[in-house]
Structures are given as structure tokens and as C-alpha cells.
Amino acid sequence: MPTSRRLRSWSPRVTRPRLALALALACSLAVPSCGSCERADGVVTIESLGLDASERETLAGLERLGDGGALVVVLRPSRVAALRERASPVAAALPGELQAAVEAAGSPSAWPALALTLLGDMSEEEGRPIGESAPPPALRGWDHARPVLLSLMEPPRVGPPGAVAAQLLDPGGSVGALRHQVLIPASDPQALASTLASLLDQRFTRESALTDDSSIVARWSVGASGWIAFTAEPDWIHVYAGTHERAPSGFLGDPRSMQSRAVSEPIHAPARTPAAVAMARGDAVAAALVRPPQLRALVSWHGALQMQAALASVTPQLRQRLTLRGLELVLRGELMMADAGAELDELALLVSVEGDELALRTVSSLTTHGATVLDAAVAGRGAAPALRDDVSALVDVAVQLDAGAIAERVRDHPTFPKDQEAGELARAFAECGPGCSLYLSTRAPAATLAGVLRFTPQDPDLPLERALPRSLRGVLTGIDEGRPRGAIAAELPKAFAVDKLRALIESASRRGGLELTLESEARGELQRLLLGVNVDPYAVFSRERDETLPEGQLGRARVELASLRERPEARAAAAALGLEAPPPAASLRAATWRVGRATVSELRLALGESPAGALEAPRWAERLGRLTREEPASESPGEACLAEAAAALTSGLRERGRAEPARGVALMREAFAAAASGLTCAEQHESTRAASRGLRRAVVVPLVDELRRAWRHEEARELLSPHCEATEDELLCGQLRALKQLPEVALPRPVTRCESLRRDEPLAETDHQLLVTADGRVLLDDVPVEGAALAAKLDAGLGSPLLDAPGGDIALAFAGEATLGQLAPTLEVLARSRLDGFFIVVAGADGPQTIPVAAPLRPPRSRALPPIDGLEQEVEASVTVALDGGAFAVESSISGLARPRAELSAAARGRALSELRALAPDASVSVRASASTPWSSISDVLVGTCPNARLVHG
């Protein structure tokens, strides 16, 4: 998205000074304060739209807020009273609680308290409640004659697909707050700042400023994850707020570091699109602008926030798996929400009151592609039959667009590839969540609808483009005892299979209790189908006359609410909604027009007498639709390369999640090979270099951590090395250096195996890892540590974050040649710890294995044996294996076990352990050894008698 945009400068195409002067004078008289007028080439600029001084000020304020908000809102307190007066009959029909909410929302004096309540809820903290005995102070100095401007839900990162996830999930970064801005107009800025600060003091905790910016009046913390601050300016109070900031201690850095974003982040002026400029119209009570391009970043931010919240509440052994799975989902969502094929830039909704009517207007800014699609739809649209003169319609809806032409031009949208299976697409949408659906329905509505239709049952011999109507009209003429009467008319391509539709309708008539009548008329290359519902369609539609919507109008609708309101069905529906009666209204009219690079829709709800005549396009819409701006730059080569690399890595992550754990690294190597050219290309472009490196980090770091925790250090080094060489990224190269400095340890290779574990049992996942070399060096989670420091760390509670208490499991990787005497200091520290479980790491045929053992130096547990003569008794079933150097002896409290033996060979020792396991499979095995006994001999017994073995030291 461009960081700045300019309007084309105007230069009159006249040479005579007098003519130029006369033209300038005419413009100045026709448009007050007009900087320039319509250019000679017909292009309309912002200055020629005829905005008054108040509207120009509103537009300037909106541009001051920047282009970061996914939702922009304009509220005009001065016009709320008119809205409340007109809407009060409707509000009176609502349930009591909803009436109270509407009443509060319609009272500008209550807005600040409502906003603070919402801010507290969004921050997942209630904050301090505003005192009931002392109502919140009125905001003195607030200028109600001017609008309040809001920019909401500004994600901390934006960029092309693959860039947002890379930045948010960078192991060295943090998930910043979702920022919001508010401009409150001030007639007395000092008084407004003072009363606003007082209100915030009642609700939240004031803190000292965290930046050197002297313009900040004060700063408040909102719960544990939010903040609010504001600056006082000559005509405005500029409020900044942040919610859902996440920076877990020790993982993402200092949470306070992102709070300076409140005022330090640069703000770029938004594009002056038709929808954006429409927001400044002064006749609207309220207006809202949706920016679909920001939704992708917002969805990625939300995914990263959820992922980091999950990472903070799981054990370390699950963190890598969850990180990679979360990255896969976030990346897949970004790739689904592609800018390619976008039809709309922005969408504005405006609510206003005009006479006895409530009006809702929408203005959609079209992209170049969207305008082309709509041009084709208008060019091929058909006509509709007129109503008979003796027919009065309760509901009349007409749309005249070539839907087939739309489907043909949007069928190549990247989110809906032709070879995509319906089930796979459904899973992708489900995993991406409602954010993807919202993005696509507002950014590419036609492509989304066509994509969904393509996966519905269709005639295999008839492409979708040839099965969609070119015009559609539906009419409801009455309801008799719950049976609707009306008709539908549609113009379809001649190739449409009418016979199949007729058979389907006849079947529906028999089963549904409706009398359906289908008629067909040939009309050149088209055919008109008329469907009557409980009435002959020619009793509704004229056989001789057609109706074509006025030029520029795409569709219209009219509903006679006064007639429908008295129907029993309407009262039943109202009762189901908790209403005493349907809201009073006379009629509802709606229409949509195409005006240049925009579409304008209007819905009017008449609360008095039903007005006569059809709706006409607003006078201001024509010029607004011809408003031009510099087109955003097309997708750069770097962005295309980044998306290609992200797609390859996403595919690899998905395949890795489905495959056996042993194949995971190999699959990711293949994915990186497929992504190599895209990553290299993206890193050669300044705009995508940081994102490409961040994408590498986001995938490589958790993979390396996973290999490290599996004691596969050599594979981790091999994975890191090419990425370090390709990018010279200090984070990746630093990890590679640290891995190279890790000491090599010759793990013991047992002569027996743990029979309780399957041969394909994956490596046990533990919270911590302790490595001891043959020369006595100790590393805890790959960090060297001395004996005293190890004891302090264990005493401090190196446990599972999920339990938030000392405990957890630890894997012991001791060098096979180390003697028990060399390991004694470490074992003594472990014996005093509160760790829950111990595993020993040994060398297996397919790599390291973790074997469970009982806690060192703890007495054996008593085991309950089957009852004898109806009595339960506890008998201590235990075996002690004594080791002294190479000597091997067995002592037991159960008869029939092997007698003491000495100096057994490896093979004989294996047979002895098998015999021991067979004779006493449930016995608790204590292993005692002398200081000279090598760890390899001890691990033989611990493995051969697992999981009931315990090392008893001392």
C-alpha cells in the first residue's frame, strides 16, 4: 500500500490570460473556497466537489488520522436529536434492555463513559468502575457542533501476503497493541483536557510518561494489556488507545516498548477515494468507512495474538509444534486474502434523516478491475417484464445485471483456483476464520459469490457463466392464510436447461404444498422464464410490456411495510424477536447506481406517509464517482516473490503436520528448496527484504528449537547453515554459532531396550534438558551452568508454565563414559529438586531416545497386590540391582529371582535383565552403583527394567 498519495495537479488548457481569469472567477463564485474546478479533460478533483467549510474541515481531520484504521467512524452530536426523534417509534417497539442501550447510544453526553467501558472490555479487564454515587463529569469544552472522528482497529503491521505474519511472529519481536485514535473537537481545549483526564482517573490507573514526548498530557494503563493517552491541540483533543498488547516476559521483550507507538508511528494520508470523501458529508448523522486492505493485516494480527497467548500457557515441549502450526494458519490466511483480483477499495455507510425518512447510503470505491467487471455486467444486462396495470405489489425487487459476465471475469481470482476441491477450500476458510470471509466479501464480493456458486451442484454441461441470469425481478402481491402469492421473472442464456428446471419445480410443487407454474419465452439469444407462486405469472407480469431500469441504475426494491405490518406473519415474527408489535413504518425503498469509479446505494425507511415516485441518484454522487486519484502501484516483483515463497512454506508446513514426526525435517527441507528462489528474489528488493528475512526466521527458528530439544544438534546446524550464509542474519547466525559451540556427548548405547516403549515411539517431550559431559561440564537447556547456579534455578521452579509452579519433566543426557562419581554433584542437586519426572537420553538405532525413570533418591513405592481371603494388603515388591564398576548383582524381596552374579558380559547382562523383567514385571527396581561405575552400565539397567527403574544414589 503506498505510503503517500497525491492528486494530479490542475493546469488549465487555455492560453489567453483573459479567458483563464474569467474561468477562475466563475469557479470562485460557483464553488466557495474552491481551490480549482473541473478540469478541461472532465476529471473532477477534490476542490471541485462543492464541500462547505465544515465538510472540508472534516475531510482534513480524517486525513490527519491516517490510513491505518480498518474502520473509520464519523459521529455528529448535533444531528443525533433529529435521528432520535424520527427513530423513536421504531425504538419504542424494542425490548426494554435494547431500548436502554439505544437511548444511551443516542445521548452524546454518555458517549465517553460508553467508550471507556468498551475499552476496558476490549482489554479483557474491567478496570475500576466509575463511582455510582458520583456520576462521570461532563466533558467541558467539547464542541458538539463539530463531528467526532475515530480511526479504529489499526493493526501494528501491514504489508503484502507473507509479510505480516513474518513480522508479528518474528521470535525477536512482539505483538503490538491494536491502536485506536479519536479526534474530539474542542471549543476550550484546556477545559476538555482537564475533564477528560478526570474521567480517565476514575476509571484507569495514571502512570508516568514512558516517552520523552512532551505533548502527551498523561498516560493511563488499561488492565494488563492496554493503554490510553492524549494530546491537546488548538482545536482538538487527539486521543490514542491501544488494546491487546502482548509481550510475555522473557519471550517477546518489554511490553512498555510498544507504548511509544501512540504518537511516534508515522501517519500516512489516506487515498481520496469516493467512499473516503463521502464520509465528510455534513448531512449524515453518522458514517462508517470499511477498509478491506487493512483487514488482512488485522486478521494476521489477531492470529498472532491468539498464537502468542497459547504459547504463553503451554509447556515448552509443545511450543515448537504450536508455533509452526500457528504460522501455517496465519500464512494460509494471508495468501487467501490476496489483493490480486480486488474489486473494491473502500466501502462507506452513511446514516441520515431527511424529512420523515431515515436514509442509509453506501458508497463503494471501485478498483480498475472492479470497474471493468461492472462495465461488462451493465453492457450485457437484460430487461424485465412490467407489472400489469391492475397489480399492486407488496414487495417488488428488480436487478438488471449480466451475472454471467461477472462470473466470467472473476473466475481467475487466486483464492478460488479452478482445481481447488470444495472440501479443501472449506477447511481453509474454517481455519482462517470469519476474518477471511469478511475480507473477501468486502474486497472481492463478486469473486467470492462466484467461487461459492462453483462448488454448488451444477449441470456439468453448462458452465456457470451461461447459467446465470441477465436480469431478475421478484414480486409479492399478497399473502392468503400464510400462502404467499407472487411471481419471479428472469432472463437467462438460451442454453439454460429449462427442462431440468421444470422437472425440479414439479417435484417441489408436489412436496412443498405450493402451486408453482413455470412459463418460458424465447427472446433471441436469451430466454425469459416466469415462475408463478400460487398464481399464474401472467396474472402478475405483462405479456406485452418490458421495463428497463434508468441508465446507471443497477437495481431497485420497494416494500410496502404498512400493508405487511398488519399481517399475522409479521406479528408472529415480531413476537419471536421479543417485540410487542412490528416497528411502525410506511414503506422501504432501495436502489443502487453506478457512478464512475463508484457505486452508490440508498435505502430509505419512510416513517410517515409513503412517498410517491422512485428513488433517484443523489445529485452529489455523479461528481463523486468521477473523483480520480493516483492508482496504487501494482504488485512489485518482490511482493510476488514473497507470496510465492510463503505459499511453498505453507504447503510444507501443512504436509509436515500430516506426516510422521521422523519425516518432518525432510519435508521442510523440500519446502525451503521450493521457496529458495522466491526468498532470494524478495530479499533483493528493498520493500520486501525485511519481510523475507522475517519469514525465514519465523519458520527456521522453531524448527531448529525442535531439533535441539530432540538432541539432533548436527541436523539443526545443517538446517541453519544455508540460511545464515544466504542472509547473514545475526539471529540465525548467532544460533548457528551457539550450536557449534555445544560439546559433543557420546550417549550410552544400551544392550537392551525398554519393552514398554514401541520401537517407533517418538522422543519424549520434556520441559528441560540437562547435559553433562565426560569432563564434568553441565548445560541446562544448552546454557552452561555451575552446580550452585543449577541448584538455584531448580529451587526457583523450573517447571511447566501451564502449572505455574515448580515441577515438570527433565531429560538427562549424560556422557556414557562418565562415572557415577563424576555425576554425583549433579544428581545430588536433582535429588533435592521438585521436578515431577525424569528421563534419561540414550543412543538408539534411529537416533536419541528418552527412557522414563523414577525420581532419584526417592524410596520405592508400595504396590497393592490382589486381595487375599477378601483382605487387601500392601506388599513391597522391589528388586535392587547393585553395580560396582563392571560387576552386576541382584537382590530381591521376592523369591525366584536371579541370584547375585559378577562380571557379566554385555550379552549375559542383557539376558539377566530380560530374566529379571520376566520374573517381576511390576516390581520396583532400585539401581545402586559405586562411584567407579560408568554411566553406560547404569543406563543398561535403567533401560532394561524401565519404566519401574530408579537410580538410588548414596
N, C-alpha and C positions, 0 to 999 in steps of 0.2 A: 504494500500500500504506500503511495507516495507520501513523503513527509510534509510536503507543502504543495499548494496548488495556486495557480494564478489565472485570472480571467484574461482573455485576449484584450489587448488594448484597442481602443476605438480610434480610427483615423478617417475622417470624412473624405469621400471620394469627389471632392469639388475643388475647383481651382480658383474660382472667383471669390475674393475676400468678402464682397457684399452678400453673396449667396450663403457663404459659410456663416457670416454673422447673423443673417436672418434666420437660418436654421437653428443656430444655438439659442437665439432669443425665443423662438417658438417653443423649443424644448423647455426652456426655463419657465415659460408661462404655463405650459401644459402639465408639467411634472414638477411640483415643488421640490426644491433642493435636489434636482436631478443632475447627477454628475455627467451623464451622457444619455442619449436616446437610442432608439432602434437604429442599428447601423444600416447603411445603404444596401448591404447584402442580405438584409432581412433577419440577421441574427440579433436576438434580444439579450441584452446584458442586464446585470443586476440593477443598475441605476435606472433603467427604463421601466421598471415594473410598477412604478407609482406607489411605492411604500411610503406611508407617512412617517413623521419623525419618531413616533413611538415604536412603529414596526422596525424601523432601521436600527433603533437602539436595541430592540430585542434580538435582531439578527446579529448585531455586533456582540451582544452578551453570549449568544450561543457559540459564536466563533471563538470567543475567549475561553469557553470551556473545552474546546479542542474536539478531536475526532476519536477519543478513546472510549467513550461510553457505548455499550451495546444498546442502551435505552436512554433516550433524552426526553425530558418532560418539561412542558411549559404550563404553569398554572397562573391564572389571572384572578386574584381575590376579588377584584372589583366587579367581575361578571358572575360570581358564584350565586349572588342573591337572585338574579334572573333565572338561573338554572334551577335553584331550589323551588322557586315559585311555580315554574312550569312543570317540574317533575314531581311536585308534592302529591298529586293524585295517584301517580304510579307508586311512589314510595309508601303511601298510606296502605296499599294492598299487601305490603311485605310483612313477614313475621316480625314480632317485636324486637328481637335481638338484631336482626338485619336493619330494621328501621333506625335503631340507635346508632349502628355503625355508619349508615348513610348520613344520619344527622351530624355525627361528629366529622365525617369527611367533608360535609358541606359547610362547616364552620371554620373559616380561616384561622380564627384565634386558637383553635385546637390543633392545628397542623404541627407546631413544634413538638408538643408532647407526644403526638402520634408518631412523628418521625423518630424521636428518641426511643420510644417503645420498640419500634421496628428495628432500629439499630441494635438495641440490646438483644432482641430475639435473634437477629442475624448473627450476632457474635456468640450465640449459644450461652449467654449469661444474662441473668435478669437485671444485673446492676442493682443500684439502690433505688427502691421505689420512691416516686415523688410523694411527699407527705400528703396524707389525706386532709389533715387539718389546715394546711397551708397550700392553697391551690397554686399552680405554677404561675409565676409572674407574667404579666402581659409584656410582649416584646415592644417596648417603647422605641420609637424611631424607625419602625418598619413601615415602608411606603406601600400601602395597599393598592395604590393606583397603578403600580407597575408590576409586571409579572415576576414570579419566582421561577428561576431556571435551574434545572437539575440534569446532571450527567451521571448516570447510574451504571454500575457493573462494568467498570473499566478493568479488564484483565491486565496483570503486570507485564505480560509478554504478548507480542503479536508477531506474525510472520507467515511465510508460506508453509504448506504441509511438510511436516518433518522438523520444522524449526521450533515450534512452541514446546513440544514435548522434550526436545533436546535441551532447551534452556531450563525448563522447570524441573526436569529430573536429573540435571547435572549433579553428580554427587557432591560437588563443592558449593552448590547454590542453595537457595531456599525458596519456598513457595510464598511469594509476597502476598500482601493483602489485596483484596478486591477493593479498588478505590471508588469513591463516590464524591462528586462535587455539587455544591449548591451555591447559587448566587442569589442572595436576598437583597432586594432593593432597599436602600436606606435613605430616609429623609433626614435623619440625625445619626450618622454612623457611630458616634461615641456612645449615645444612649442605647442604641441597638446592640453594640458590642458588650456593654455592661450588663444588660438584662439577659442576653444570650449566655454570657459566662455564668451568671447567677443560676440560670435554669440548668446548665450543664453541671454545676457544682452540686446541685441537689440530686442529680441522677448518677453521676460518674465520679471518678477519682482524678483530681487535678494532679499533674506531675510537672516536674521541671522540664524545660525545653531540652530536646535531645539534639538539636542542631544549633548552629550559630545564626540562623535566620532571625533577625530582629523584628521582621514584620509579623511573626506569629504572635498573636495576643496571648495564647496559652494552649496547653495540650492536655487532653484527658485520656485515660486508659478506659477501654470499654471491655469489661470482662477480662479474659485471658488472651483474647486473640484479636482485639480491635482497638482502635484509637480514633480520636476526633480532634481537630484543630481548626482555627480560622484566622483569617487576616482581615483587618479593617481597611477599607479603601474609601475614597471620597464619596462614591455613590452606592457602593455595595459592601456587603459582608460576604466574603468568599470562604465558604466552609468546605473543609476536606475531611473525609472519613475513610477509614479502612476497616474491613471485616475479614475474618477467617485467615488471619496471618498464621503461618505455621513454620516454626523453626525449632525442631526438637533439639534439646541440649546435647552437644557432642556430635550431632549428625549434620545439622544444617547451618550451624553458626548462631550468631547473636540475633535474636528476634528484633532487637531495637534498631538494628542496622537498616531495616527497610522502612522505618517510620519517617525518615527524611524524605522519602518519596512524595510525601504530602505536597510539598511545594517545590521540590527540586527537579522533578521529572519534567522534561520539556513537553510543551503542549503545541501540537500542530493544528493549524486551522483546517476545519473540515471542508470538503468539497461543497460548492454551492449548487447542489442538485435541486430539481423541482421539489422533491419531498422536503429537503432541508430548509429551503426558502419558505415553503408553505407554513412551516412551524411559526414563522414570525407574524402571521396574520392576526390582526388585533380583534377580529370578531369571534374568535374561539375562546370558550371558557377554559378549555384545557386541550393540550395537544401532546402527542407522544410520537417519537421517531424511533423506529427499529432499524439498527444497522446490522444486516446479516453478516457482512465480512468480519465483524467483531465476534460473532457467535462462535466461530471455530476456535479462536483463542480462548473464549470463555469456557467452552466445553473442555478443552485441553487443561485449562487451569483447574476446573472442577475435578477432572480425573486425577490430576497430580495431587490435589489436596486430599482426595479420598485415599489415594495410594500412600501418601506420607502419613496419614492418620492410621492406616492399617499397619504400616511399618513400625510405628511407634508402640504398637500394642501386641507384637508377636515376638516369639523367641528368635534369637539370631539365626538359627538353622533354617528358619522359614523365610528369612528376609530376602535372600537372593532369589529364591523361586518366585516370591510375590513381586519383587521388583521387576523381574523380566516379564512376568505375566501382565502386570500393570502397564509396563511400557508397550507391550504388544497391543493392548486395548486402546491406549491413548493414541498411538501411531496409526492404528487402523481407522480410528475415528477421524483423525486429521486428514487422512488420504480420502476418506469418503466425502468429506466436506471440501471438495475441490472448487477453486474459483473458475476453472475452465467450464464453460457451458452455463455460466451465471446469466440469469435473465433480469434480475432486479438488483439495484444498488441499495436502495433505501425505501422504507415504507413509513409514511406519516399518517396518523389518525387524529382528526380534529373534531371536538365536540362543541357545538354552538347552539344558541337559542335564536330563532327568527320568528317573531310573531307568536303564534300558538303552536309552533312546531319545534321539536328537538331535532337537530341535524347532526349526523355523523358523516364526516367526509374522510376519504382516504386518498392519498396521493402517492403513487408508486413511481420511482425513478427507474427508467429502463436502461439497461446496458445496450451497447450496439447490437449484440446478439439478440437480446430480448426484443428490441425494436424490429429486427429482421423477422423474427418469428411472428410477431403480431402483424406485420405487414402482410405476410403470406396468409395468415388466418383471415384478415379482412378482405384480401383480394379474392378469395375463393368462397366467401360466405354465401349462403342461400337465403331464400325468403321464407316466410311463414304464412299460413292462411289467416285471413282476417276472421274476426268473430261475426256470427250472424247478427243482424240488426236487433233481433228480439232476445238476445242473450245478454245477461248481466252476470259478470264474473265476481265471485268472492275472492279468488286468487288467480292472478294472471302473471306468468313468468315467461319471458322470451329472451333467448340468446341467439345471436346470429354471428357465428364464427366458424371457420373451416377447421374443425378439431383434427381432422386427418392431416392437414398441412402442418399443424402444430406438432403432432406426433412424429411426422417425418423429419422435421428439423431439429427435434430434441432427442432423437433416438440414440445419438452417439455420446450422451453425457457419460463422463468417466465413472460415475458412481453406479451406473446401470449398464455394464458391458453386456453385449449380446449373449456371450457364452456363460453368463453368471447363472448358476442354479438358484431357483427360488428359495430353497431351504438354506443355502449358504448366505444369501442376501438377508434373509430374515434373521439368521443368527447374528450377522454383522450389525444389523440395526438394533437388535436386542442388547448386544454387548456395548454398543456405543451409547445407547440410552436415548431419552427423549430429546437431548440436545441436537443430535444429528437430524432427527425428523424436523425439529423446529428450523434448523439452518436450511435444509433442503426445501422445505415448504415455503420459506420466505425468500430464498436466494434463487431457486430454480423450480418454481411451482409447477410449470408445465412438464418439465422433465421428470419430476417426482411422480406426478399423476400418471404420466405415460409409462414410467417404469413399473409402477404398481399394477397398472392395467395389463402390462405384458405378461405378468405372472398369474393372471386370472384365466379360467378356461376360455379358449377361443377356438374358432374354426381354423383348423390347420391350413386350409386352402385360401384363407382370406387374411392378408396382412392387416395389422392394426390400423394403418393409415387409411385403408379402404373400408373399414368397418365403423368409422366414427362419423357422427352427423356434421352437416354444414350449417344447420340451423335447428333450433329446438324451441317448442312452445308448449307449455302446460297450463291448463285452465281448470279450476274447480268452480263449478256452477252451483252446487248445493250439497246438502247432506240430509238424507232422509232416514231417520231412525238408525243413525250410525253408519249408513251406507253412503259413501261419497259418490257424487256424480260429476263427471268431467271428462276431459279428453287431452291427449298428447299428440302433437304433430312434429315430425322430424323429416328433414331432407337428408338422404343418405346416398352414397355412391350406388350406381346401377348394379355393381357386382355383389352388393349385400344380399345374403341368403335369406330371402323373405320366407320361403317355405319352412325352413328350420325354426324361424321365429314364430310362425303361425302355429306350428305343432306345439311349441313351448307354451304359447298363450292358451291354446285349447286345453292343455293339461292343467295349467294354473287355474283356468276357469272352473274345471271340474272339481279341483281340490280346494280352492280358496274361497268358494262361495261368492265370487264376483262375476258379473257378466261382462266379459271383455270382448270387444269387437275390433277386428283389425281390417283396415282398408288400405289399398295400395294404389298409387297413381304414378304412371311413367311421366317423367319430365326431362326429356333429352338424355343427357349423360347422368342424370340423377333420378331418384325415385322418392316420392313422398309417401311416408307411412303415417297413418292416422289410427290411433288407438282410443277407443271409447271405453270408459269405465262406468258400467251400469247405465249407459246411454249410447245412442248412435253418434259416432264422432261428427257426422254431418248435421246433427242437431245442435252442435256447438260451433263448428267451423263452417265458413262459407265455401261453396264449391267454386265460385267464380272469382272471388277477390283475394289478393295477397297483400301482405303488409311487409314493408322493409323498414327497418329502424332508420332514423335520421342519420345522415352522414356523420361519422365519428362516434356514434353510439354503438356500443358492443352488446349491451343487454339492458333489460329493464324488468321491474317487478312492481306489482301493486297488490296489496292485501287489504280488504275491507274488514278491518278489525271490529268495527261497530256491529256488523252482522254476525261475525264469528263469536263475538263475546257472549252472546245470549245462548249459544248452542250448549246442550248438556255436556258435550265432549270437552268444551273449553272449561266449564266449571269443574268437571272431574279432573282435568289436568291441573287446574289451579289448586284444588284440594290436595292433590298428590304433592304439590310443592309447598304445602302449608299455608296457602293463601285463602282468605275468606271468599274472594271473588277474583276473576281475571282483572288485571290492571286496566283502567279505562283508557281508551284511545279510539280515534275515529278511523284512521287509515294509516297504512305504512306504504311509502313509495321508495323505490330504489332504482338507480341507473348507474351505468359505467360508460365512460367516454375515453377515447384515445385522443390525446392532445400532444402531438410531437413526441418528445422523448419521455412521456409520462402517461400514466393512466390515472383518471380521476373518477372516484366513485362517490355517490351521495345516497344516504339513507335518511329519509325524513319520517318522523313519527308525529302525526297530527293529533293533538290533544283536544282540539275544538271541533268545529265543523270540518268535514272532509273537503279539502281544497279541490278545485276543478283544474283540469289540464295536466299534461305530462311534465315531468321534470326536464329542465334544460341545463346544459352545461354551465357552470359558473363563469361569469364574464372574465374573471381573472385567470381562469385555467389555460386559455389559449396561449397567452404570452408566457405563462409559467412553463408550459410544455416546450416552448421554443428556447428556453434558457439553456445556454451552452456552457461548457466548461472544458478544460483540458482533459482529455481521456487519460485515465491511469495507464501507466506504462504496461505493455504486455508482459507476459511471464518471461523473466530473464532466463538465459541458459542455465545459470546457477540454480535457480529455483526448480527448473525441470530436472536437473541432475539430482538435486536434493530429494525431490519426490521419488525419483527412480530408486535411489539408494534406500530411502525409508521403506518403499514397497518391498524391496528384496529382503531387508532385515525383518520386516513384519512377517513376511512369509516364512522366513527361517525360524522366528520365534514361535510361530503357530505350529510348524512341523515339529519343533523341539518339544513343545508341550504335549504332543500326541505320541511321541516316540519313547522307547525305553531310555532310562536315565543314562545308560552307558553310551548311547549314540548322540547324546545332546551336544557335546563339544564338536563332534564331526559335522553335525548338521549346521551348527553356527559357523564353522569354518567355510562350509559351502555357501552359506548366506553372505558372509563377508566377501567371498570371492565374487559372488554375483553383484554385490554392492560396490565393489572396489572402484570401478570406473566412474560411477555416479558420485561417490565420496570425493575422489580425486578432482573431478570436474567442479564440484561445488566448492571445494577448497581453493580453487583457482580464481574464484570471483569474490570480490570484497564483500558483497551483500550477503553471501551465504557461507563465508569461511567459518565464522564463529559457530553457526548452526550445524555445519557439517562436523566440526570437531566435537561439538556437544553431543551430536548423535552417536559418534564413535564412543565417547565416554559413557553415555547412558547405557550402551549395550555391553561394552567391554568390561567395565569395572565390576558389575555384579557377576559376570561370567568368571572373571579372574578370582573374585572372592569365593565363588562357589568351588572352583578348582583348589584354591588354597585350603579351604575347610575340608576338602576331601583328600588332603595330603598329596595332591598331584601338582607339586610345585614346578616340576620340569614342564608339564603341559601348560601351566599358567604362564611361564616365561616364554614358551613358544607362541602362545596366543598374543601376548603383549608386544613382543619384539617388532613385528612388522608395523604395528600401529604407532609405536614410538618412533620408528625410523621414518614413517611417512609424514608425520605431523610435527615431530619434536615437541609434542605436548608435554609440558612439565609434569602434569598429574600422572599421565600414563608412563612416562619415562621414569618418574620417581618411584612408582610402584615396581617397575621392572628392576631398577637398581636395588630396591629393598628385597625383592625376591632372590636376586643373585647373591645377596649377602647372607641369606639364610643358610645355616650349616646343614650339611648333608648328614643324615642319620640312617645307619643300616638297621632297619627294623628287624626284629626277630622273625624267623620263619618256622612256625610250629610244625612238628612232625604229625600232629593230629589236627582234626578240625572240630568246630563246635557243631555237634549234631542237631542242636535246637535251631540252628540257622540254616535256611536254604542256601544252596550253592550260589544262587543268583540274588541273594539278599543284598539290597543296596547298602552302601555305607551308612551307618547310624549317624544321625544328625545330633550334634551336641551343642550346648551353649558356649563352651570354651574348649580350648585346646592347650595342652601343656606338653612341651617338647624338652627332653633332657638329652644332651649329647654324651658321648663316652667320656669326654674330659670334664663333665660336670656343668656345662653351660645350660641355663634354664631360660626358656622363652614361653611366655604366656600370650596366646593369640598372636604369635610371630613377633612379639616385642620382648627383648631381653629384660630379665628381671632378677634381682638378687633375692636370696632367701627371705630376708626381713621384709622386703617390699612385696613378695608373693604372699606372705602371711597377712600383711596389711590389706592387700587387695581382696583376699578371700574373706577376711574379717569384715570388710566393708560391704560385703554382699555381692559377689559376682554371680548373680542369679538371673533367672528368667525375667525380662521386663514385663511379661504377662502377669507374673505373680507379684512383681514389685516388692520382692523380699529376697533375703539370702536363700540360695538353693540352686537348682538347675543341675545340668549334667556336664561332665568334663571328660575329654578323651586324653589318655596318657600315651604319648609316643616316646618311649624310652629306647635308647640305643641297645641293641641286643647284647653287645659285648660289655656293657656297663654292669658292675656288680651291685648287689643289694647294698653294700656298704657305701658305694658312691651315690646311690639313690636315696639313702636313708634320710638326709635332711629334707628333701622334697616330700617324701612320704610322711614324715612327721608333721609337716605343715598341713598336708592334705587330711591327715587323720583328725586334726582339730577343726577342720572346716565344716560348714553346714551344707556342703554340696549334697544333692539328693542321689546322684548316680555316677558311677564310674565305668569307663570303657577303656580297654587297652587296645592300642593300634598295632597290628601285626601285618607282615607281608603275606599276601595271598597270591594265588595263581594269576588273578586278573587285576592285581593292584592292591592297595591297602585295604584292610578290613578292620572293623571295630567290633570288639567282643565285650559283652557286658560282664562285669564282675561286681561282687558285693563290696560295700564300703570297707576300706582298710581299717584294721584295729578295732572292729566292732564285734562283739560276741555273737556267735551263731544264734539264729532264731530257733525257738522250739516249734516243732511241726506237729500238728494234730493228726493222730493216726485213727483209723476206723474204730468205732466203739467196740468194746469187748464186754460181753454179757450185759449189754444195754447201758454201759457206762462209757463216758468219753474220758480219755486221759491223754495228757500231753507227754510225749516221749521225745527226748532229744536224739534225733537221728543225725549223727555227724561223723565225718571222716577227717582225719588230719594227715596231710602229706608233708613229710619232713625232707628238706633238701639241704645238703651240705656239700657245696662245690658240685661235683658230678654225682654224688651219692643220692639215692632215692629210696625212701622208706614210707610205709603206710601204716597208720594206726587207726583203730576204729572202735566205736562202742557197739557195733553190730557184728555179730559173728558171721563167718563165712567169707569175709573179705580177704584180699591178698595179705600175706604176711610181710614183714619187713624184708626189703631187698636192698642191694647196694650195687653201685657201679653198673647200671644197666646201659646197654647200647641204645641208640635212638630208636631202632626198630622194636627192641624189647620194651622200652619205656612206653612206646605207643600201644603195644599190646596190653601192658599193665594198666594203662589209663582206660582202655576200652573195657577191660575186665572190671575195673572199678566202677565205671559208669553203668555197666550192665547189672552188677550186683546191687548197686544202691543208686538208682536213677534220681531219686528225690532227696538224697542225703545232702546236707550242707557240708561243703568241702572247704576246710581251712588249710591254707598253704603257709608253712613256716620254712624259713630259709636262713642260712648263715650269711654273714657279711660277704663271704667269698663267692657266693653262688651267683653266676651270671644271670642277667635278666632273661636271656633266651631260655634257660632251663625253667625259670619260674613261669614264663609265659606259656611253655609247653603244658604245664599242669593246669593253669588258669583256662586255657583254651580247651583242653581235653575234658574238663569237668564243668564247663560253663552250662547254664548260667548260674549255677549254685556255688561257684567258687568265690573264695575270699582270701585276700592276702593279709595274713596276720603278721605284723612286724613287731619285733622285740622279744 
